[in-house]
Amino acid sequence: MVAASAVDSMLKARGLKTGTLYARIDQAKNEHLITPEMADWAHEVRLDANENRHADESVLMPSIQDAQRAIDFAEALGQFLFVLPSRVRRGRVGANNGAVPEPRP
């Protein structure tokens, strides 16, 4: 559940603040903030968290592997949304003697 909350917080930090988590994941995909495969993984994390949050007795408790998969996705999303873009910006500035290059048309 905490991993799904982290996913939610990261999407909100990138400006996707309205609607459900489901809608924000799809919006991130449609705006090319994440890949379609990342969106699929995000939905899996979201669904796993829903199952546990609703405490349905027919649903098995998550395994260590399930938890690790959710954590792995949250870490990958953080890298993709925040770390990688920052590294690209720094690399581009360094390659242009401190000037930020103009985007290409």
MOPAC internal coordinates of N, CA, C and O (Angstrom, degrees):
PM7 1SCF
backbone

  N    0.0000 0     0.00 0     0.00 0    0    0    0
  C    1.4461 1     0.00 0     0.00 0    1    0    0
  C    1.5251 1   110.56 1     0.00 0    2    1    0
  O    1.2310 1   120.70 1   143.48 1    3    2    1
  N    1.3202 1   116.27 1   -36.52 1    3    2    1
  C    1.4617 1   119.94 1  -179.10 1    5    3    2
  C    1.5291 1   110.53 1   -67.90 1    6    5    3
  O    1.2310 1   120.13 1   142.53 1    7    6    5
  N    1.3282 1   117.36 1   -37.47 1    7    6    5
  C    1.4668 1   120.30 1   177.73 1    9    7    6
  C    1.5258 1   110.33 1   -62.64 1   10    9    7
  O    1.2310 1   119.89 1   138.04 1   11   10    9
  N    1.3303 1   117.82 1   -41.96 1   11   10    9
  C    1.4642 1   121.09 1   178.11 1   13   11   10
  C    1.5205 1   110.15 1   -64.32 1   14   13   11
  O    1.2310 1   120.41 1   142.81 1   15   14   13
  N    1.3201 1   116.82 1   -37.19 1   15   14   13
  C    1.4613 1   120.74 1   176.84 1   17   15   14
  C    1.5282 1   110.70 1   -65.65 1   18   17   15
  O    1.2310 1   120.39 1   142.59 1   19   18   17
  N    1.3316 1   116.85 1   -37.41 1   19   18   17
  C    1.4632 1   120.83 1   177.25 1   21   19   18
  C    1.5263 1   110.30 1   -65.26 1   22   21   19
  O    1.2310 1   120.36 1   138.24 1   23   22   21
  N    1.3303 1   116.92 1   -41.76 1   23   22   21
  C    1.4656 1   121.25 1   176.81 1   25   23   22
  C    1.5303 1   109.01 1   -59.35 1   26   25   23
  O    1.2310 1   120.27 1   132.98 1   27   26   25
  N    1.3102 1   117.10 1   -47.02 1   27   26   25
  C    1.4588 1   122.61 1   179.00 1   29   27   26
  C    1.5251 1   110.53 1   -57.71 1   30   29   27
  O    1.2310 1   120.17 1   132.92 1   31   30   29
  N    1.3196 1   117.28 1   -47.08 1   31   30   29
  C    1.4664 1   121.52 1  -178.86 1   33   31   30
  C    1.5240 1   112.04 1   -63.69 1   34   33   31
  O    1.2310 1   120.22 1   139.95 1   35   34   33
  N    1.3286 1   117.18 1   -40.05 1   35   34   33
  C    1.4667 1   119.72 1   179.71 1   37   35   34
  C    1.5182 1   111.45 1   -66.46 1   38   37   35
  O    1.2310 1   120.22 1   139.84 1   39   38   37
  N    1.3248 1   117.19 1   -40.16 1   39   38   37
  C    1.4611 1   119.60 1   177.86 1   41   39   38
  C    1.5273 1   110.54 1   -64.70 1   42   41   39
  O    1.2310 1   120.46 1   139.91 1   43   42   41
  N    1.3158 1   116.72 1   -40.09 1   43   42   41
  C    1.4669 1   120.18 1   177.34 1   45   43   42
  C    1.5176 1   110.93 1   -64.35 1   46   45   43
  O    1.2310 1   120.21 1   141.61 1   47   46   45
  N    1.3331 1   117.21 1   -38.39 1   47   46   45
  C    1.4669 1   121.08 1   178.62 1   49   47   46
  C    1.5249 1   111.32 1   -63.73 1   50   49   47
  O    1.2310 1   120.26 1   154.43 1   51   50   49
  N    1.3102 1   117.12 1   -25.57 1   51   50   49
  C    1.4677 1   121.29 1   177.62 1   53   51   50
  C    1.5343 1   111.52 1   -91.42 1   54   53   51
  O    1.2310 1   120.30 1  -169.36 1   55   54   53
  N    1.3345 1   117.03 1    10.64 1   55   54   53
  C    1.4607 1   121.15 1   173.03 1   57   55   54
  C    1.5151 1   115.40 1    97.02 1   58   57   55
  O    1.2310 1   119.93 1  -179.06 1   59   58   57
  N    1.3226 1   117.74 1     0.94 1   59   58   57
  C    1.4683 1   120.60 1   179.26 1   61   59   58
  C    1.5264 1   108.26 1   -93.63 1   62   61   59
  O    1.2310 1   120.89 1   -89.41 1   63   62   61
  N    1.3346 1   115.91 1    90.59 1   63   62   61
  C    1.4619 1   120.04 1  -169.84 1   65   63   62
  C    1.5184 1   114.83 1  -113.65 1   66   65   63
  O    1.2310 1   119.64 1   169.04 1   67   66   65
  N    1.3126 1   118.29 1   -10.96 1   67   66   65
  C    1.4656 1   119.08 1  -175.85 1   69   67   66
  C    1.5215 1   111.07 1  -104.65 1   70   69   67
  O    1.2310 1   121.52 1   -23.99 1   71   70   69
  N    1.3162 1   114.70 1   156.01 1   71   70   69
  C    1.4570 1   120.72 1   177.09 1   73   71   70
  C    1.5162 1   112.69 1    81.78 1   74   73   71
  O    1.2310 1   121.63 1     7.67 1   75   74   73
  N    1.3077 1   114.49 1  -172.33 1   75   74   73
  C    1.4546 1   121.49 1  -178.80 1   77   75   74
  C    1.5229 1   110.21 1   -81.16 1   78   77   75
  O    1.2310 1   120.71 1   -12.00 1   79   78   77
  N    1.3203 1   116.26 1   168.00 1   79   78   77
  C    1.4610 1   120.15 1   175.18 1   81   79   78
  C    1.5283 1   109.19 1   -60.15 1   82   81   79
  O    1.2310 1   120.16 1   139.64 1   83   82   81
  N    1.3159 1   117.31 1   -40.36 1   83   82   81
  C    1.4642 1   121.82 1   176.84 1   85   83   82
  C    1.5252 1   110.59 1   -53.80 1   86   85   83
  O    1.2310 1   120.85 1   131.20 1   87   86   85
  N    1.3227 1   115.99 1   -48.80 1   87   86   85
  C    1.4652 1   120.95 1  -177.99 1   89   87   86
  C    1.5281 1   110.81 1   -67.08 1   90   89   87
  O    1.2310 1   120.07 1   141.56 1   91   90   89
  N    1.3378 1   117.48 1   -38.44 1   91   90   89
  C    1.4646 1   120.09 1  -179.22 1   93   91   90
  C    1.5298 1   111.42 1   -68.10 1   94   93   91
  O    1.2310 1   120.19 1   143.89 1   95   94   93
  N    1.3224 1   117.25 1   -36.11 1   95   94   93
  C    1.4689 1   120.10 1   176.19 1   97   95   94
  C    1.5235 1   109.42 1   -62.71 1   98   97   95
  O    1.2310 1   120.32 1   133.50 1   99   98   97
  N    1.3239 1   117.00 1   -46.50 1   99   98   97
  C    1.4630 1   120.24 1   179.29 1  101   99   98
  C    1.5274 1   111.27 1   -65.45 1  102  101   99
  O    1.2310 1   120.19 1   142.81 1  103  102  101
  N    1.3239 1   117.24 1   -37.19 1  103  102  101
  C    1.4589 1   120.65 1   177.53 1  105  103  102
  C    1.5331 1   110.26 1   -63.99 1  106  105  103
  O    1.2310 1   120.27 1   137.96 1  107  106  105
  N    1.3264 1   117.09 1   -42.04 1  107  106  105
  C    1.4720 1   120.67 1   177.71 1  109  107  106
  C    1.5267 1   110.13 1   -60.74 1  110  109  107
  O    1.2310 1   120.33 1   139.65 1  111  110  109
  N    1.3168 1   116.97 1   -40.35 1  111  110  109
  C    1.4713 1   120.84 1   177.15 1  113  111  110
  C    1.5248 1   110.31 1   -65.16 1  114  113  111
  O    1.2310 1   120.25 1   132.40 1  115  114  113
  N    1.3244 1   117.13 1   -47.60 1  115  114  113
  C    1.4648 1   121.16 1  -177.35 1  117  115  114
  C    1.5257 1   112.72 1   -65.80 1  118  117  115
  O    1.2310 1   120.39 1   151.43 1  119  118  117
  N    1.3337 1   116.87 1   -28.57 1  119  118  117
  C    1.4686 1   121.32 1   177.81 1  121  119  118
  C    1.5322 1   111.26 1   -91.00 1  122  121  119
  O    1.2310 1   120.43 1  -173.77 1  123  122  121
  N    1.3199 1   116.79 1     6.23 1  123  122  121
  C    1.4579 1   123.82 1   177.24 1  125  123  122
  C    1.5259 1   113.13 1    62.22 1  126  125  123
  O    1.2310 1   120.52 1  -151.93 1  127  126  125
  N    1.3480 1   116.60 1    28.07 1  127  126  125
  C    1.4607 1   120.08 1   171.77 1  129  127  126
  C    1.5218 1   110.13 1   -76.52 1  130  129  127
  O    1.2310 1   120.81 1   150.31 1  131  130  129
  N    1.3359 1   116.05 1   -29.69 1  131  130  129
  C    1.4608 1   122.09 1   176.59 1  133  131  130
  C    1.5207 1   108.41 1  -134.48 1  134  133  131
  O    1.2310 1   121.06 1   -19.88 1  135  134  133
  N    1.3142 1   115.59 1   160.12 1  135  134  133
  C    1.4684 1   120.22 1   178.86 1  137  135  134
  C    1.5316 1   109.76 1   -79.38 1  138  137  135
  O    1.2310 1   120.04 1   -17.68 1  139  138  137
  N    1.3239 1   117.52 1   162.32 1  139  138  137
  C    1.4709 1   119.67 1   175.79 1  141  139  138
  C    1.5344 1   112.08 1   -57.68 1  142  141  139
  O    1.2310 1   120.23 1   143.22 1  143  142  141
  N    1.3305 1   117.17 1   -36.78 1  143  142  141
  C    1.4636 1   120.24 1   179.22 1  145  143  142
  C    1.5333 1   111.05 1   -66.95 1  146  145  143
  O    1.2310 1   120.56 1   142.15 1  147  146  145
  N    1.3340 1   116.53 1   -37.85 1  147  146  145
  C    1.4631 1   119.52 1   176.75 1  149  147  146
  C    1.5261 1   110.26 1   -66.00 1  150  149  147
  O    1.2310 1   120.35 1   142.86 1  151  150  149
  N    1.3191 1   116.94 1   -37.14 1  151  150  149
  C    1.4659 1   120.33 1   177.62 1  153  151  150
  C    1.5242 1   110.27 1   -62.89 1  154  153  151
  O    1.2310 1   120.57 1   137.57 1  155  154  153
  N    1.3352 1   116.52 1   -42.43 1  155  154  153
  C    1.4619 1   119.70 1   177.64 1  157  155  154
  C    1.5234 1   110.76 1   -60.15 1  158  157  155
  O    1.2310 1   120.75 1   135.69 1  159  158  157
  N    1.3300 1   116.18 1   -44.31 1  159  158  157
  C    1.4748 1   120.75 1   179.88 1  161  159  158
  C    1.5280 1   109.85 1   -64.77 1  162  161  159
  O    1.2310 1   120.31 1   138.93 1  163  162  161
  N    1.3352 1   117.01 1   -41.07 1  163  162  161
  C    1.4716 1   120.81 1   178.60 1  165  163  162
  C    1.5243 1   110.50 1   -60.98 1  166  165  163
  O    1.2310 1   120.28 1   138.93 1  167  166  165
  N    1.3259 1   117.08 1   -41.07 1  167  166  165
  C    1.4694 1   119.94 1   178.35 1  169  167  166
  C    1.5370 1   110.69 1   -65.28 1  170  169  167
  O    1.2310 1   120.01 1   143.44 1  171  170  169
  N    1.3272 1   117.59 1   -36.56 1  171  170  169
  C    1.4673 1   119.92 1   177.09 1  173  171  170
  C    1.5303 1   110.66 1   -63.05 1  174  173  171
  O    1.2310 1   120.52 1   136.22 1  175  174  173
  N    1.3290 1   116.62 1   -43.78 1  175  174  173
  C    1.4640 1   120.79 1   177.77 1  177  175  174
  C    1.5184 1   110.07 1   -62.39 1  178  177  175
  O    1.2310 1   120.74 1   136.83 1  179  178  177
  N    1.3367 1   116.19 1   -43.17 1  179  178  177
  C    1.4692 1   121.18 1   179.41 1  181  179  178
  C    1.5220 1   111.17 1   -61.11 1  182  181  179
  O    1.2310 1   120.37 1   134.32 1  183  182  181
  N    1.3352 1   116.90 1   -45.68 1  183  182  181
  C    1.4695 1   120.72 1  -179.18 1  185  183  182
  C    1.5299 1   111.65 1   -66.16 1  186  185  183
  O    1.2310 1   120.52 1   139.08 1  187  186  185
  N    1.3283 1   116.61 1   -40.92 1  187  186  185
  C    1.4669 1   119.76 1   177.54 1  189  187  186
  C    1.5249 1   110.66 1   -60.58 1  190  189  187
  O    1.2310 1   120.42 1   139.27 1  191  190  189
  N    1.3289 1   116.80 1   -40.73 1  191  190  189
  C    1.4652 1   120.56 1   179.15 1  193  191  190
  C    1.5241 1   110.89 1   -66.62 1  194  193  191
  O    1.2310 1   120.47 1   141.52 1  195  194  193
  N    1.3406 1   116.71 1   -38.48 1  195  194  193
  C    1.4700 1   119.94 1   178.30 1  197  195  194
  C    1.5174 1   111.09 1   -61.06 1  198  197  195
  O    1.2310 1   120.64 1   136.33 1  199  198  197
  N    1.3343 1   116.37 1   -43.67 1  199  198  197
  C    1.4613 1   119.97 1  -179.34 1  201  199  198
  C    1.5195 1   110.97 1   -59.39 1  202  201  199
  O    1.2310 1   120.48 1   137.20 1  203  202  201
  N    1.3115 1   116.69 1   -42.80 1  203  202  201
  C    1.4568 1   120.21 1  -178.22 1  205  203  202
  C    1.5196 1   112.65 1   -74.88 1  206  205  203
  O    1.2310 1   120.45 1   145.35 1  207  206  205
  N    1.3110 1   116.74 1   -34.65 1  207  206  205
  C    1.4604 1   120.32 1  -178.56 1  209  207  206
  C    1.5209 1   111.20 1   -68.23 1  210  209  207
  O    1.2310 1   119.93 1   146.94 1  211  210  209
  N    1.3252 1   117.74 1   -33.06 1  211  210  209
  C    1.4591 1   120.76 1  -177.59 1  213  211  210
  C    1.5280 1   112.42 1   -83.86 1  214  213  211
  O    1.2310 1   119.97 1   173.78 1  215  214  213
  N    1.3063 1   117.67 1    -6.22 1  215  214  213
  C    1.4684 1   123.40 1   175.22 1  217  215  214
  C    1.5233 1   112.94 1    51.22 1  218  217  215
  O    1.2310 1   120.77 1  -135.64 1  219  218  217
  N    1.3058 1   116.13 1    44.36 1  219  218  217
  C    1.4565 1   121.62 1   176.80 1  221  219  218
  C    1.5294 1   107.91 1   -71.22 1  222  221  219
  O    1.2310 1   120.43 1   -56.09 1  223  222  221
  N    1.3198 1   116.78 1   123.91 1  223  222  221
  C    1.4663 1   120.47 1  -176.84 1  225  223  222
  C    1.5207 1   112.87 1   -64.91 1  226  225  223
  O    1.2310 1   119.77 1   159.18 1  227  226  225
  N    1.3371 1   118.03 1   -20.82 1  227  226  225
  C    1.4616 1   120.01 1  -179.53 1  229  227  226
  C    1.5263 1   112.24 1   -82.24 1  230  229  227
  O    1.2310 1   120.21 1   169.92 1  231  230  229
  N    1.3215 1   117.21 1   -10.08 1  231  230  229
  C    1.4607 1   121.59 1  -179.21 1  233  231  230
  C    1.5216 1   108.83 1   -92.82 1  234  233  231
  O    1.2310 1   121.17 1   -48.84 1  235  234  233
  N    1.3240 1   115.36 1   131.16 1  235  234  233
  C    1.4614 1   119.91 1   178.40 1  237  235  234
  C    1.5281 1   110.47 1   -68.88 1  238  237  235
  O    1.2310 1   120.88 1   -30.98 1  239  238  237
  N    1.3090 1   115.92 1   149.02 1  239  238  237
  C    1.4593 1   120.62 1   174.70 1  241  239  238
  C    1.5237 1   108.14 1   -64.37 1  242  241  239
  O    1.2310 1   120.31 1   -34.05 1  243  242  241
  N    1.3208 1   117.01 1   145.95 1  243  242  241
  C    1.4624 1   118.57 1  -179.94 1  245  243  242
  C    1.5226 1   111.00 1   -65.76 1  246  245  243
  O    1.2310 1   121.46 1   -32.52 1  247  246  245
  N    1.3201 1   114.81 1   147.48 1  247  246  245
  C    1.4593 1   120.73 1   178.06 1  249  247  246
  C    1.5275 1   109.40 1   -88.06 1  250  249  247
  O    1.2310 1   121.20 1    -7.44 1  251  250  249
  N    1.3055 1   115.31 1   172.56 1  251  250  249
  C    1.4628 1   120.07 1   174.73 1  253  251  250
  C    1.5266 1   109.32 1   -60.39 1  254  253  251
  O    1.2310 1   120.22 1   141.98 1  255  254  253
  N    1.3207 1   117.18 1   -38.02 1  255  254  253
  C    1.4649 1   121.19 1   179.35 1  257  255  254
  C    1.5329 1   111.17 1   -65.42 1  258  257  255
  O    1.2310 1   120.56 1   141.57 1  259  258  257
  N    1.3384 1   116.53 1   -38.43 1  259  258  257
  C    1.4646 1   120.32 1   177.31 1  261  259  258
  C    1.5322 1   110.10 1   -62.70 1  262  261  259
  O    1.2310 1   121.02 1   134.59 1  263  262  261
  N    1.3217 1   115.65 1   -45.41 1  263  262  261
  C    1.4626 1   120.34 1   179.54 1  265  263  262
  C    1.5208 1   110.49 1   -63.04 1  266  265  263
  O    1.2310 1   120.27 1   136.99 1  267  266  265
  N    1.3267 1   117.10 1   -43.01 1  267  266  265
  C    1.4619 1   120.53 1  -178.86 1  269  267  266
  C    1.5181 1   111.08 1   -64.17 1  270  269  267
  O    1.2310 1   120.48 1   142.03 1  271  270  269
  N    1.3383 1   116.69 1   -37.97 1  271  270  269
  C    1.4617 1   120.77 1   178.21 1  273  271  270
  C    1.5278 1   111.06 1   -62.27 1  274  273  271
  O    1.2310 1   120.44 1   138.63 1  275  274  273
  N    1.3294 1   116.77 1   -41.37 1  275  274  273
  C    1.4614 1   121.16 1   179.17 1  277  275  274
  C    1.5295 1   110.60 1   -66.98 1  278  277  275
  O    1.2310 1   120.66 1   138.18 1  279  278  277
  N    1.3184 1   116.35 1   -41.82 1  279  278  277
  C    1.4693 1   120.17 1   178.05 1  281  279  278
  C    1.5230 1   110.31 1   -65.24 1  282  281  279
  O    1.2310 1   120.66 1   137.65 1  283  282  281
  N    1.3348 1   116.35 1   -42.35 1  283  282  281
  C    1.4659 1   120.38 1   178.54 1  285  283  282
  C    1.5250 1   110.82 1   -58.00 1  286  285  283
  O    1.2310 1   120.58 1   138.49 1  287  286  285
  N    1.3287 1   116.50 1   -41.51 1  287  286  285
  C    1.4601 1   118.59 1   179.93 1  289  287  286
  C    1.5287 1   110.57 1   -67.30 1  290  289  287
  O    1.2310 1   119.95 1   134.79 1  291  290  289
  N    1.3258 1   117.70 1   -45.21 1  291  290  289
  C    1.4681 1   120.08 1  -179.62 1  293  291  290
  C    1.5303 1   110.35 1   -58.70 1  294  293  291
  O    1.2310 1   120.22 1   138.87 1  295  294  293
  N    1.3260 1   117.19 1   -41.13 1  295  294  293
  C    1.4652 1   120.58 1   177.74 1  297  295  294
  C    1.5340 1   111.07 1   -65.91 1  298  297  295
  O    1.2310 1   120.36 1   136.54 1  299  298  297
  N    1.3266 1   116.92 1   -43.46 1  299  298  297
  C    1.4655 1   120.61 1   179.59 1  301  299  298
  C    1.5268 1   110.71 1   -63.16 1  302  301  299
  O    1.2310 1   120.50 1   139.20 1  303  302  301
  N    1.3245 1   116.65 1   -40.80 1  303  302  301
  C    1.4614 1   120.26 1   179.43 1  305  303  302
  C    1.5227 1   110.51 1   -64.00 1  306  305  303
  O    1.2310 1   120.21 1   136.96 1  307  306  305
  N    1.3183 1   117.20 1   -43.04 1  307  306  305
  C    1.4644 1   120.59 1   177.56 1  309  307  306
  C    1.5243 1   111.70 1   -60.65 1  310  309  307
  O    1.2310 1   120.99 1   137.72 1  311  310  309
  N    1.3194 1   115.71 1   -42.28 1  311  310  309
  C    1.4666 1   120.01 1   176.98 1  313  311  310
  C    1.5327 1   110.46 1   -61.50 1  314  313  311
  O    1.2310 1   120.82 1   134.01 1  315  314  313
  N    1.3231 1   116.04 1   -45.99 1  315  314  313
  C    1.4587 1   121.64 1  -174.81 1  317  315  314
  C    1.5285 1   112.10 1   -69.76 1  318  317  315
  O    1.2310 1   120.09 1   138.35 1  319  318  317
  N    1.3405 1   117.44 1   -41.65 1  319  318  317
  C    1.4673 1   120.93 1  -175.73 1  321  319  318
  C    1.5158 1   114.06 1   -82.73 1  322  321  319
  O    1.2310 1   119.98 1   151.47 1  323  322  321
  N    1.3453 1   117.64 1   -28.53 1  323  322  321
  C    1.4597 1   119.47 1  -171.91 1  325  323  322
  C    1.5284 1   114.40 1  -123.79 1  326  325  323
  O    1.2310 1   120.15 1   130.86 1  327  326  325
  N    1.3142 1   117.32 1   -49.14 1  327  326  325
  C    1.4572 1   120.28 1  -174.20 1  329  327  326
  C    1.5305 1   111.49 1   -71.55 1  330  329  327
  O    1.2310 1   120.17 1   127.95 1  331  330  329
  N    1.3145 1   117.29 1   -52.05 1  331  330  329
  C    1.4580 1   120.32 1  -177.75 1  333  331  330
  C    1.5318 1   112.36 1   -60.72 1  334  333  331
  O    1.2310 1   118.76 1   132.62 1  335  334  333
  N    1.3410 1   119.97 1   -47.38 1  335  334  333
  C    1.4680 1   118.43 1   177.92 1  337  335  334
  C    1.5318 1   112.76 1   -59.47 1  338  337  335
  O    1.2310 1   120.31 1   143.51 1  339  338  337
  N    1.3117 1   117.02 1   -36.49 1  339  338  337
  C    1.4639 1   120.27 1   178.11 1  341  339  338
  C    1.5229 1   110.98 1   -65.67 1  342  341  339
  O    1.2310 1   120.65 1   137.23 1  343  342  341
  N    1.3218 1   116.36 1   -42.77 1  343  342  341
  C    1.4676 1   120.24 1   178.34 1  345  343  342
  C    1.5307 1   110.87 1   -64.03 1  346  345  343
  O    1.2310 1   120.34 1   139.92 1  347  346  345
  N    1.3153 1   116.96 1   -40.08 1  347  346  345
  C    1.4672 1   120.39 1   178.71 1  349  347  346
  C    1.5226 1   110.01 1   -63.58 1  350  349  347
  O    1.2310 1   120.07 1   134.76 1  351  350  349
  N    1.3401 1   117.48 1   -45.24 1  351  350  349
  C    1.4710 1   120.52 1   178.65 1  353  351  350
  C    1.5229 1   110.92 1   -58.86 1  354  353  351
  O    1.2310 1   120.45 1   132.69 1  355  354  353
  N    1.3461 1   116.75 1   -47.31 1  355  354  353
  C    1.4705 1   120.38 1   179.60 1  357  355  354
  C    1.5197 1   110.96 1   -61.73 1  358  357  355
  O    1.2310 1   120.40 1   138.40 1  359  358  357
  N    1.3239 1   116.83 1   -41.60 1  359  358  357
  C    1.4627 1   120.46 1   179.41 1  361  359  358
  C    1.5119 1   112.27 1   -64.47 1  362  361  359
  O    1.2310 1   120.59 1   140.66 1  363  362  361
  N    1.3040 1   116.47 1   -39.34 1  363  362  361
  C    1.4695 1   119.96 1  -179.64 1  365  363  362
  C    1.5086 1   111.27 1   -70.74 1  366  365  363
  O    1.2310 1   120.19 1   141.51 1  367  366  365
  N    1.3227 1   117.25 1   -38.49 1  367  366  365
  C    1.4601 1   120.47 1   177.88 1  369  367  366
  C    1.5287 1   109.55 1   -65.89 1  370  369  367
  O    1.2310 1   120.32 1   136.33 1  371  370  369
  N    1.3319 1   117.00 1   -43.67 1  371  370  369
  C    1.4606 1   120.86 1   179.56 1  373  371  370
  C    1.5137 1   112.39 1   -62.75 1  374  373  371
  O    1.2310 1   120.30 1   144.74 1  375  374  373
  N    1.3258 1   117.03 1   -35.26 1  375  374  373
  C    1.4673 1   121.43 1  -179.43 1  377  375  374
  C    1.5202 1   111.92 1   -75.47 1  378  377  375
  O    1.2310 1   120.37 1   165.10 1  379  378  377
  N    1.3229 1   116.90 1   -14.90 1  379  378  377
  C    1.4686 1   120.90 1  -177.60 1  381  379  378
  C    1.5180 1   111.93 1  -115.99 1  382  381  379
  O    1.2310 1   120.84 1  -149.54 1  383  382  381
  N    1.3271 1   116.00 1    30.46 1  383  382  381
  C    1.4727 1   121.51 1   177.45 1  385  383  382
  C    1.5201 1   113.12 1    53.23 1  386  385  383
  O    1.2310 1   120.90 1  -138.74 1  387  386  385
  N    1.3235 1   115.88 1    41.26 1  387  386  385
  C    1.4582 1   121.25 1   175.53 1  389  387  386
  C    1.5112 1   115.04 1    89.31 1  390  389  387
  O    1.2310 1   119.41 1   171.99 1  391  390  389
  N    1.3286 1   118.73 1    -8.01 1  391  390  389
  C    1.4626 1   121.14 1   179.40 1  393  391  390
  C    1.5251 1   109.31 1   -92.53 1  394  393  391
  O    1.2310 1   120.82 1   -43.67 1  395  394  393
  N    1.3103 1   116.04 1   136.33 1  395  394  393
  C    1.4655 1   120.01 1   176.46 1  397  395  394
  C    1.5177 1   107.87 1   -79.86 1  398  397  395
  O    1.2310 1   119.84 1   -60.55 1  399  398  397
  N    1.3342 1   117.92 1   119.45 1  399  398  397
  C    1.4712 1   119.48 1  -178.93 1  401  399  398
  C    1.5158 1   111.82 1   -68.00 1  402  401  399
  O    1.2310 1   121.65 1   -30.21 1  403  402  401
  N    1.3177 1   114.45 1   149.79 1  403  402  401
  C    1.4683 1   120.52 1   176.57 1  405  403  402
  C    1.5199 1   109.55 1   -72.58 1  406  405  403
  O    1.2310 1   120.02 1   -36.65 1  407  406  405
  N    1.3410 1   117.56 1   143.35 1  407  406  405
  C    1.4850 1   119.30 1   176.34 1  409  407  406
  C    1.5151 1   110.01 1   -64.13 1  410  409  407
  O    1.2310 1   121.37 1   -32.48 1  411  410  409
  N    1.3126 1   114.98 1   147.52 1  411  410  409
  C    1.4725 1   119.94 1   177.27 1  413  411  410
  C    1.5189 1   109.61 1   -80.77 1  414  413  411
  O    1.2310 1   120.59 1   -33.79 1  415  414  413
  N    1.3396 1   116.48 1   146.21 1  415  414  413
  C    1.4793 1   118.89 1   179.94 1  417  415  414
  C    1.5127 1   112.68 1   -67.90 1  418  417  415
  O    1.2310 1   120.10 1   180.00 1  419  418  417

